[in-house]
Amino acid sequence: MDSLRNYEIDFVKLKLGQHHFDYKIDDSFFGLKENSLIEHGKVNVHLLIDKKDRLMNLTFTIEGIVMTDCDICLDAFNLPINGIELIAIKIVDEPKESDGEIIYLGPNAISFNVYDHIYEIICTCMPMTKTCKNNTPKNKLCNPQMLKFLSESNDSSQNIEKNTDPRWDKLKNIKD
């Protein structure tokens, strides 16, 4: 069972220089997040931390497959994802709100958790439009039964008369 502690990095124990961390993401990772956008997947995450005196540069490399639904036919399919994300962590005397690319930690901080960063990077690696045809290696076609159903429902919805309140009909004649 995965837990958030598996993604905790005690950076005070790290020497200056580069450090490598590898994570094998599976269904238990996505189960840790309440109302997760993703429930199933197998993703490899490589994290390179370049530690300097009061600065750490984190490079996340993501590659794998997540299960998602097609936006057109609603069939589930395996979506390949990959990406690289850079985040900087600065140790400052007075911590301030992070801006997404830079995380500010106070001088007494000893660790940070990368779980949320990994989850967000996986989600942002997914395309805005997820379709069977364009996002699978074999160009799987959308479910023909669902496409037929959708086309029939579009045809029938165009035949329905739109009943409007006659009090508003006068407003249709108003022009700019």
VOBA-143757 format. One record per residue: residue number from 1; residue in one letter; x, y, z of N, C-alpha, C in turn. Coordinates in pm, 1 decimal. Layout:
BEGIN
[rec NUM,'A',[X,Y,Z],[X,Y,Z],[X,Y,Z]]
...
! end
This chain:
BEGIN
[rec 1,'M',[84.3,-119.3,0.0],[0.0,0.0,0.0],[87.5,123.9,0.0]]
[rec 2,'D',[59.6,211.3,-91.6],[130.6,337.9,-102.7],[87.3,431.7,9.5]]
[rec 3,'S',[177.2,515.2,55.1],[140.2,619.0,151.0],[216.5,746.4,116.2]]
[rec 4,'L',[168.5,856.5,169.6],[231.7,984.9,140.0],[375.5,991.4,191.0]]
[rec 5,'R',[407.2,913.3,293.5],[544.5,913.6,346.7],[645.6,865.1,243.5]]
[rec 6,'N',[600.3,784.6,147.7],[690.9,734.9,44.0],[741.7,847.3,-46.2]]
[rec 7,'Y',[675.7,962.1,-42.7],[711.1,1073.3,-130.7],[773.1,1189.6,-53.6]]
[rec 8,'E',[808.3,1163.4,71.7],[871.6,1264.0,157.4],[1022.7,1258.8,133.8]]
[rec 9,'I',[1082.9,1374.4,108.6],[1227.7,1380.5,85.9],[1289.4,1466.7,194.9]]
[rec 10,'D',[1377.3,1406.0,273.4],[1449.8,1478.6,378.1],[1572.0,1543.0,314.6]]
[rec 11,'F',[1555.0,1665.5,269.6],[1663.4,1728.5,194.2],[1779.9,1770.1,282.9]]
[rec 12,'V',[1759.0,1783.3,414.5],[1871.1,1820.6,501.5],[1975.6,1709.1,508.1]]
[rec 13,'K',[1934.6,1585.7,480.4],[2027.8,1472.5,481.6],[2106.4,1460.6,350.8]]
[rec 14,'L',[2063.3,1533.8,249.1],[2129.4,1525.6,118.7],[2251.9,1615.7,115.1]]
[rec 15,'K',[2359.2,1566.0,59.0],[2479.6,1647.2,40.6],[2459.1,1737.8,-80.6]]
[rec 16,'L',[2541.7,1839.6,-94.1],[2536.0,1925.5,-212.0],[2567.4,1841.7,-335.0]]
[rec 17,'G',[2499.4,1870.7,-444.0],[2520.6,1795.4,-567.4],[2391.5,1732.5,-615.9]]
[rec 18,'Q',[2404.9,1636.2,-705.9],[2288.2,1575.0,-769.0],[2248.8,1445.1,-698.9]]
[rec 19,'H',[2116.1,1426.3,-689.9],[2059.6,1306.9,-627.4],[1945.2,1257.3,-715.0]]
[rec 20,'H',[1935.6,1125.0,-730.4],[1834.5,1064.9,-817.3],[1734.4,984.9,-733.5]]
[rec 21,'F',[1606.0,1000.5,-768.1],[1498.8,925.0,-703.9],[1409.0,869.9,-814.4]]
[rec 22,'D',[1367.6,744.4,-799.1],[1277.6,681.9,-896.2],[1151.9,635.7,-824.7]]
[rec 23,'Y',[1038.0,661.5,-887.8],[908.6,621.4,-833.0],[833.5,541.1,-938.2]]
[rec 24,'K',[775.6,430.4,-895.7],[687.7,349.4,-980.6],[545.0,380.9,-935.9]]
[rec 25,'I',[473.2,454.7,-1017.9],[337.9,498.1,-985.9],[239.6,393.4,-1036.4]]
[rec 26,'D',[145.2,354.2,-949.4],[41.1,259.7,-989.8],[-92.1,305.1,-931.2]]
[rec 27,'D',[-191.5,216.7,-932.6],[-326.5,251.9,-888.5],[-330.3,300.7,-743.5]]
[rec 28,'S',[-245.2,245.7,-658.1],[-246.0,285.8,-517.0],[-204.0,432.4,-501.6]]
[rec 29,'F',[-118.6,482.2,-589.9],[-79.1,623.7,-586.6],[-200.7,713.3,-610.6]]
[rec 30,'F',[-279.1,680.7,-712.3],[-395.8,762.4,-745.0],[-505.2,748.9,-639.1]]
[rec 31,'G',[-507.8,635.4,-569.6],[-604.9,614.5,-462.6],[-580.6,701.4,-340.7]]
[rec 32,'L',[-458.5,754.9,-325.8],[-428.5,842.4,-212.5],[-496.7,978.0,-224.4]]
[rec 33,'K',[-527.2,1019.8,-346.4],[-588.6,1150.8,-370.2],[-739.8,1134.1,-372.0]]
[rec 34,'E',[-807.6,1210.7,-287.5],[-953.2,1207.3,-285.6],[-1006.2,1272.5,-412.7]]
[rec 35,'N',[-1104.2,1210.5,-476.1],[-1163.0,1259.2,-601.7],[-1058.3,1274.1,-712.0]]
[rec 36,'S',[-972.7,1176.8,-723.7],[-866.7,1180.4,-824.1],[-924.6,1177.1,-965.2]]
[rec 37,'L',[-864.4,1253.8,-1055.1],[-903.9,1253.1,-1195.6],[-863.5,1122.4,-1263.6]]
[rec 38,'I',[-765.6,1055.7,-1207.2],[-711.9,932.3,-1264.0],[-725.0,822.8,-1158.1]]
[rec 39,'E',[-771.1,705.5,-1199.5],[-783.2,595.0,-1104.9],[-683.2,483.3,-1133.6]]
[rec 40,'H',[-649.0,465.2,-1261.2],[-560.3,354.5,-1298.9],[-447.1,405.8,-1386.4]]
[rec 41,'G',[-330.2,349.8,-1365.4],[-217.4,385.8,-1448.8],[-89.5,321.4,-1401.0]]
[rec 42,'K',[8.3,323.7,-1487.8],[143.7,277.8,-1455.3],[238.1,382.0,-1514.7]]
[rec 43,'V',[302.5,455.6,-1424.8],[387.1,566.7,-1467.6],[520.6,557.4,-1395.1]]
[rec 44,'N',[627.5,578.3,-1469.0],[761.2,585.9,-1409.8],[798.0,733.1,-1395.3]]
[rec 45,'V',[844.2,767.5,-1276.3],[884.6,905.3,-1248.8],[1030.2,902.7,-1204.8]]
[rec 46,'H',[1111.1,980.9,-1272.9],[1250.2,998.3,-1231.9],[1265.1,1142.3,-1182.7]]
[rec 47,'L',[1314.9,1155.8,-1062.5],[1335.0,1288.5,-1002.6],[1483.5,1311.1,-983.6]]
[rec 48,'L',[1532.9,1419.2,-1041.6],[1672.2,1460.1,-1024.1],[1671.6,1585.5,-938.9]]
[rec 49,'I',[1738.7,1580.0,-825.9],[1750.7,1697.3,-739.0],[1894.7,1744.7,-745.9]]
[rec 50,'D',[1912.3,1869.7,-783.8],[2043.5,1933.4,-784.7],[2045.9,2029.0,-666.0]]
[rec 51,'K',[2111.0,1985.7,-557.9],[2110.2,2063.4,-434.1],[2229.9,2157.0,-429.2]]
[rec 52,'K',[2197.4,2282.0,-400.6],[2299.2,2384.5,-379.3],[2282.7,2433.3,-235.5]]
[rec 53,'D',[2349.8,2540.3,-197.6],[2348.8,2585.6,-59.1],[2207.7,2617.2,-8.0]]
[rec 54,'R',[2135.5,2708.2,-71.9],[2000.0,2745.9,-28.8],[1900.4,2732.5,-143.3]]
[rec 55,'L',[1933.7,2645.5,-238.2],[1849.8,2627.4,-356.2],[1856.6,2481.7,-400.6]]
[rec 56,'M',[1742.1,2428.8,-443.0],[1737.4,2294.8,-500.9],[1657.5,2302.2,-629.7]]
[rec 57,'N',[1712.8,2249.9,-736.0],[1642.1,2240.6,-863.8],[1594.0,2097.5,-880.5]]
[rec 58,'L',[1464.1,2083.1,-899.5],[1403.2,1951.5,-915.8],[1361.1,1934.7,-1060.8]]
[rec 59,'T',[1401.7,1824.4,-1121.8],[1361.8,1791.1,-1258.3],[1286.0,1659.3,-1253.7]]
[rec 60,'F',[1156.8,1666.3,-1286.2],[1070.8,1548.2,-1289.9],[1059.9,1500.2,-1434.1]]
[rec 61,'T',[1088.5,1374.0,-1459.1],[1070.0,1313.6,-1590.7],[963.1,1205.9,-1576.2]]
[rec 62,'I',[855.2,1221.5,-1652.0],[738.1,1134.6,-1640.6],[722.6,1055.0,-1770.4]]
[rec 63,'E',[697.1,923.4,-1756.4],[668.1,841.3,-1874.0],[584.2,721.6,-1830.1]]
[rec 64,'G',[474.1,698.8,-1901.9],[390.4,585.3,-1866.7],[256.0,588.6,-1936.1]]
[rec 65,'I',[160.5,518.4,-1876.1],[26.2,504.8,-1932.8],[-75.3,524.6,-1821.7]]
[rec 66,'V',[-180.9,603.1,-1849.9],[-292.5,616.6,-1756.9],[-420.9,577.0,-1829.2]]
[rec 67,'M',[-514.1,521.7,-1754.4],[-644.1,484.1,-1811.3],[-735.3,605.7,-1800.6]]
[rec 68,'T',[-798.8,639.1,-1911.8],[-890.7,752.5,-1914.7],[-1005.3,720.1,-2010.0]]
[rec 69,'D',[-1103.3,807.1,-2014.7],[-1218.3,787.7,-2103.3],[-1205.9,876.5,-2225.5]]
[rec 70,'C',[-1247.4,824.0,-2339.5],[-1248.6,899.4,-2464.6],[-1354.4,1009.1,-2454.6]]
[rec 71,'D',[-1320.7,1129.5,-2494.7],[-1414.5,1242.0,-2489.9],[-1524.0,1230.1,-2595.5]]
[rec 72,'I',[-1505.1,1144.3,-2694.2],[-1604.8,1130.8,-2801.0],[-1698.5,1013.0,-2774.5]]
[rec 73,'C',[-1641.9,892.6,-2753.6],[-1726.8,773.0,-2741.5],[-1739.3,721.0,-2598.8]]
[rec 74,'L',[-1666.8,779.5,-2505.4],[-1670.8,744.6,-2363.1],[-1612.5,607.5,-2330.4]]
[rec 75,'D',[-1546.6,541.5,-2425.1],[-1477.7,415.8,-2397.8],[-1350.2,444.2,-2318.2]]
[rec 76,'A',[-1316.2,353.3,-2228.8],[-1190.9,365.2,-2155.5],[-1076.5,317.8,-2245.9]]
[rec 77,'F',[-964.1,386.0,-2237.7],[-846.6,343.3,-2314.8],[-720.4,385.9,-2241.7]]
[rec 78,'N',[-608.1,323.3,-2275.7],[-479.1,355.8,-2215.4],[-415.9,471.4,-2291.5]]
[rec 79,'L',[-390.8,578.8,-2220.5],[-334.2,699.5,-2279.0],[-186.2,709.9,-2242.4]]
[rec 80,'P',[-96.4,705.7,-2340.7],[45.2,724.8,-2309.4],[72.6,870.5,-2273.0]]
[rec 81,'I',[152.5,890.3,-2168.6],[189.5,1026.1,-2127.9],[340.4,1031.7,-2108.5]]
[rec 82,'N',[395.1,1149.6,-2129.7],[534.6,1174.6,-2097.0],[554.7,1325.2,-2086.6]]
[rec 83,'G',[653.6,1363.7,-2010.5],[681.3,1505.6,-1994.0],[794.8,1529.6,-1896.8]]
[rec 84,'I',[841.2,1653.0,-1897.6],[947.7,1697.6,-1807.8],[901.7,1827.2,-1742.5]]
[rec 85,'E',[921.3,1836.4,-1612.9],[880.4,1955.5,-1538.5],[994.1,1997.1,-1446.1]]
[rec 86,'L',[1017.9,2128.1,-1437.3],[1122.9,2182.8,-1352.2],[1060.2,2265.8,-1240.3]]
[rec 87,'I',[1107.6,2243.7,-1118.3],[1061.4,2320.4,-1002.6],[1184.9,2356.7,-921.1]]
[rec 88,'A',[1185.9,2477.6,-867.2],[1295.9,2521.8,-781.6],[1243.8,2537.6,-639.2]]
[rec 89,'I',[1327.5,2498.8,-544.3],[1295.2,2517.6,-402.9],[1402.1,2607.8,-343.9]]
[rec 90,'K',[1357.6,2719.7,-286.8],[1449.7,2814.8,-225.7],[1429.3,2815.5,-75.3]]
[rec 91,'I',[1538.7,2815.7,-2.9],[1534.7,2829.8,142.0],[1554.5,2978.8,171.1]]
[rec 92,'V',[1453.7,3040.7,230.5],[1457.7,3184.7,257.9],[1432.0,3208.1,406.2]]
[rec 93,'D',[1472.7,3327.2,454.0],[1453.9,3359.8,595.4],[1306.9,3374.6,631.3]]
[rec 94,'E',[1229.3,3435.7,542.0],[1086.3,3451.1,565.0],[1011.6,3389.7,447.4]]
[rec 95,'P',[956.6,3269.3,468.7],[888.3,3201.7,357.5],[767.4,3280.8,308.6]]
[rec 96,'K',[745.8,3274.9,178.6],[628.9,3338.5,119.1],[555.6,3235.7,35.6]]
[rec 97,'E',[443.1,3275.9,-19.5],[361.5,3183.5,-97.9],[434.4,3142.3,-224.8]]
[rec 98,'S',[424.5,3014.5,-255.7],[487.8,2961.4,-376.3],[413.4,3010.3,-498.9]]
[rec 99,'D',[485.7,3021.9,-610.7],[423.1,3070.4,-733.9],[408.7,2962.0,-839.9]]
[rec 100,'G',[428.9,2836.9,-803.4],[414.6,2727.9,-899.6],[548.1,2678.1,-950.6]]
[rec 101,'E',[635.0,2768.2,-986.6],[767.3,2728.0,-1035.8],[872.2,2732.6,-925.5]]
[rec 102,'I',[848.1,2818.3,-825.3],[941.6,2831.4,-713.7],[865.2,2807.4,-584.3]]
[rec 103,'I',[919.4,2718.1,-502.9],[862.3,2690.0,-371.2],[956.3,2751.5,-268.1]]
[rec 104,'Y',[900.4,2828.1,-177.9],[979.6,2893.8,-74.3],[960.0,2820.7,57.9]]
[rec 105,'L',[1071.1,2780.5,119.0],[1067.2,2713.6,248.9],[1146.1,2795.4,349.3]]
[rec 106,'G',[1105.5,2786.7,475.8],[1175.1,2857.2,583.2],[1306.4,2789.4,618.8]]
[rec 107,'P',[1390.2,2857.2,696.6],[1522.9,2802.6,730.6],[1516.4,2678.3,820.0]]
[rec 108,'N',[1402.8,2654.1,886.2],[1390.1,2537.5,973.9],[1330.0,2416.0,904.2]]
[rec 109,'A',[1293.8,2429.6,778.5],[1235.0,2317.3,704.2],[1340.9,2209.7,684.5]]
[rec 110,'I',[1299.0,2085.2,700.9],[1394.0,1974.4,686.1],[1354.3,1878.1,574.2]]
[rec 111,'S',[1226.8,1886.9,528.0],[1183.2,1795.2,423.8],[1069.6,1858.2,344.0]]
[rec 112,'F',[1037.2,1794.3,232.8],[921.1,1833.9,153.1],[865.3,1708.8,86.3]]
[rec 113,'N',[737.0,1715.1,54.2],[668.7,1601.0,-4.7],[644.0,1629.8,-151.7]]
[rec 114,'V',[679.7,1536.3,-238.4],[666.9,1555.4,-382.8],[541.6,1491.1,-440.8]]
[rec 115,'Y',[456.6,1431.0,-355.5],[337.7,1361.6,-404.6],[250.1,1452.9,-490.3]]
[rec 116,'D',[211.2,1568.9,-436.5],[122.3,1659.3,-510.8],[184.9,1706.3,-641.0]]
[rec 117,'H',[315.2,1727.8,-640.1],[383.1,1772.3,-762.8],[379.2,1662.3,-868.8]]
[rec 118,'I',[404.1,1539.4,-827.6],[399.7,1428.5,-923.2],[258.7,1413.7,-978.6]]
[rec 119,'Y',[158.4,1419.3,-891.6],[19.1,1404.7,-936.0],[-18.3,1515.1,-1035.6]]
[rec 120,'E',[15.5,1638.7,-1004.2],[-16.8,1750.6,-1093.5],[54.9,1740.2,-1226.5]]
[rec 121,'I',[179.1,1696.1,-1225.2],[254.6,1682.6,-1350.1],[191.8,1574.3,-1437.5]]
[rec 122,'I',[151.2,1462.6,-1376.5],[85.6,1356.5,-1453.0],[-42.7,1410.6,-1516.2]]
[rec 123,'C',[-121.1,1485.0,-1438.5],[-247.3,1540.0,-1491.0],[-222.3,1640.6,-1603.3]]
[rec 124,'T',[-119.9,1722.4,-1591.2],[-94.3,1822.2,-1695.3],[-28.9,1760.8,-1819.4]]
[rec 125,'C',[24.3,1640.5,-1808.3],[79.0,1571.9,-1925.7],[-32.0,1517.8,-2015.7]]
[rec 126,'M',[-152.4,1508.2,-1961.9],[-264.4,1457.2,-2041.2],[-314.2,1567.3,-2134.7]]
[rec 127,'P',[-347.4,1533.1,-2257.6],[-396.3,1636.2,-2350.7],[-535.3,1685.6,-2309.1]]
[rec 128,'M',[-571.3,1804.3,-2355.0],[-702.4,1860.0,-2323.0],[-812.9,1773.2,-2380.9]]
[rec 129,'T',[-795.7,1726.5,-2503.8],[-894.0,1639.9,-2567.7],[-835.0,1499.9,-2575.7]]
[rec 130,'K',[-901.6,1408.2,-2508.8],[-853.9,1270.2,-2502.9],[-945.2,1184.7,-2590.1]]
[rec 131,'T',[-892.3,1140.0,-2702.9],[-971.7,1057.3,-2792.8],[-897.1,928.5,-2822.8]]
[rec 132,'C',[-974.2,822.9,-2846.3],[-916.4,692.1,-2879.1],[-823.7,701.2,-3000.5]]
[rec 133,'K',[-873.6,763.9,-3103.0],[-804.6,763.2,-3231.8],[-670.5,836.2,-3226.6]]
[rec 134,'N',[-666.0,953.6,-3166.3],[-545.5,1036.1,-3173.5],[-442.5,1006.8,-3065.4]]
[rec 135,'N',[-480.2,933.8,-2961.0],[-390.1,920.3,-2847.5],[-350.6,778.1,-2813.1]]
[rec 136,'T',[-378.8,684.6,-2898.9],[-335.6,547.0,-2875.0],[-233.7,507.6,-2981.1]]
[rec 137,'P',[-140.4,419.5,-2945.8],[-36.0,381.5,-3042.1],[-91.1,317.3,-3168.7]]
[rec 138,'K',[-200.5,241.4,-3158.6],[-254.4,171.2,-3274.8],[-369.0,247.6,-3340.4]]
[rec 139,'N',[-391.8,371.8,-3300.8],[-503.3,452.2,-3352.9],[-635.4,375.6,-3346.0]]
[rec 140,'K',[-667.8,331.0,-3225.8],[-793.4,259.2,-3201.9],[-910.0,349.3,-3243.5]]
[rec 141,'L',[-1006.6,290.8,-3309.1],[-1123.1,368.1,-3351.0],[-1221.6,379.9,-3236.1]]
[rec 142,'C',[-1297.4,489.3,-3236.7],[-1400.2,508.6,-3135.1],[-1506.9,401.1,-3147.6]]
[rec 143,'N',[-1577.1,376.6,-3040.3],[-1682.4,276.5,-3033.9],[-1791.7,309.1,-3136.3]]
[rec 144,'P',[-1809.3,226.5,-3241.4],[-1905.5,259.1,-3346.8],[-2050.1,262.3,-3296.9]]
[rec 145,'Q',[-2083.6,179.5,-3198.6],[-2220.4,180.7,-3145.0],[-2251.0,313.5,-3076.5]]
[rec 146,'M',[-2153.8,364.3,-3001.4],[-2174.2,491.9,-2932.3],[-2180.9,606.6,-3032.9]]
[rec 147,'L',[-2097.7,603.3,-3135.5],[-2101.6,708.2,-3237.5],[-2236.7,709.8,-3308.2]]
[rec 148,'K',[-2291.0,590.2,-3336.3],[-2423.1,580.6,-3400.0],[-2529.6,637.6,-3306.9]]
[rec 149,'F',[-2523.6,601.2,-3180.8],[-2619.5,651.7,-3082.6],[-2614.1,804.7,-3072.8]]
[rec 150,'L',[-2492.5,859.5,-3070.4],[-2476.5,1005.1,-3060.1],[-2530.6,1076.5,-3183.9]]
[rec 151,'S',[-2506.0,1020.0,-3301.5],[-2555.8,1084.5,-3423.8],[-2707.7,1078.9,-3428.8]]
[rec 152,'E',[-2767.1,968.1,-3383.9],[-2913.2,957.7,-3380.9],[-2974.0,1054.2,-3279.8]]
[rec 153,'S',[-2909.2,1070.9,-3166.0],[-2963.5,1161.9,-3064.8],[-2950.9,1306.8,-3110.4]]
[rec 154,'N',[-2849.4,1337.9,-3188.6],[-2837.2,1474.0,-3243.8],[-2948.8,1501.3,-3344.1]]
[rec 155,'D',[-2979.4,1401.8,-3427.3],[-3086.3,1418.1,-3526.7],[-3220.7,1439.4,-3458.4]]
[rec 156,'S',[-3249.0,1362.0,-3355.3],[-3379.5,1374.0,-3288.9],[-3390.6,1503.1,-3209.8]]
[rec 157,'S',[-3279.0,1554.5,-3158.4],[-3286.5,1678.9,-3081.2],[-3312.4,1799.0,-3172.9]]
[rec 158,'Q',[-3276.9,1789.7,-3299.4],[-3301.6,1900.1,-3392.0],[-3448.5,1905.8,-3432.8]]
[rec 159,'N',[-3519.1,1793.3,-3422.1],[-3660.4,1788.8,-3460.0],[-3753.6,1837.0,-3349.5]]
[rec 160,'I',[-3702.3,1855.4,-3230.6],[-3785.2,1899.0,-3118.6],[-3811.6,2048.8,-3132.0]]
[rec 161,'E',[-3938.2,2086.1,-3122.7],[-3973.3,2228.2,-3129.2],[-3931.1,2294.9,-3000.4]]
[rec 162,'K',[-3882.2,2412.5,-3013.9],[-3842.2,2487.4,-2896.3],[-3959.1,2574.9,-2854.1]]
[rec 163,'N',[-4020.6,2537.4,-2744.8],[-4130.9,2616.2,-2691.5],[-4074.3,2731.9,-2611.4]]
[rec 164,'T',[-4116.0,2850.7,-2648.7],[-4071.0,2968.0,-2576.1],[-4190.8,3037.8,-2515.9]]
[rec 165,'D',[-4162.3,3114.3,-2417.1],[-4266.3,3192.7,-2352.1],[-4303.1,3307.3,-2446.5]]
[rec 166,'P',[-4431.3,3320.0,-2484.0],[-4470.9,3422.6,-2580.5],[-4442.4,3565.0,-2531.8]]
[rec 167,'R',[-4427.4,3583.8,-2402.6],[-4397.2,3718.1,-2350.6],[-4260.1,3766.5,-2395.7]]
[rec 168,'W',[-4171.8,3672.0,-2428.0],[-4036.2,3708.2,-2467.3],[-4021.3,3721.0,-2618.8]]
[rec 169,'D',[-4122.3,3683.1,-2695.5],[-4113.9,3689.9,-2840.5],[-4091.3,3831.3,-2892.1]]
[rec 170,'K',[-4142.1,3931.5,-2824.0],[-4125.7,4071.3,-2866.4],[-3977.4,4113.1,-2861.2]]
[rec 171,'L',[-3902.9,4051.2,-2771.4],[-3762.2,4087.2,-2759.8],[-3679.0,4038.6,-2878.0]]
[rec 172,'K',[-3728.4,3941.4,-2952.3],[-3654.3,3890.1,-3067.4],[-3642.4,3995.4,-3177.8]]
[rec 173,'N',[-3730.7,4091.8,-3177.2],[-3730.1,4194.8,-3280.7],[-3638.3,4311.4,-3247.0]]
[rec 174,'I',[-3584.5,4314.9,-3129.7],[-3494.3,4425.3,-3090.1],[-3358.4,4403.1,-3158.1]]
[rec 175,'K',[-3309.9,4509.5,-3218.2],[-3180.6,4503.4,-3285.5],[-3087.7,4603.7,-3220.6]]
[rec 176,'D',[-2959.4,4581.7,-3239.1],[-2857.8,4671.6,-3179.1],[-2866.4,4811.6,-3232.3]]
! end
